[in-house]
């Protein structure tokens, strides 16, 4: 089975991304997106939401519904990791 990741859709609005971050961070460890964390930069909602949405997606079992986030999640087969920010 091919590895998949969940990221935020590029057209997702900032308010929804903030809500996605709040929801995911109530379920998974969001320390990497906090200031000084390995995934803090770039300091924007799309990048940080993508990281925590994927953490939630992986922790919840990786089903398509685990990446829905109100229609703002996108499942990809391309590893979105960058620099010191490693997606699980």
PyMOL commands that set and color helices and strands:
alter all, ss='L'
color gray80, all
select helices_A, chain A and resi 14-25+31-33+45-60+64-67+69-71
alter helices_A, ss='H'
color red, helices_A
select strands_A, chain A and resi 5-8+73-76
alter strands_A, ss='S'
color yellow, strands_A
deselect
rebuild
show_as cartoon
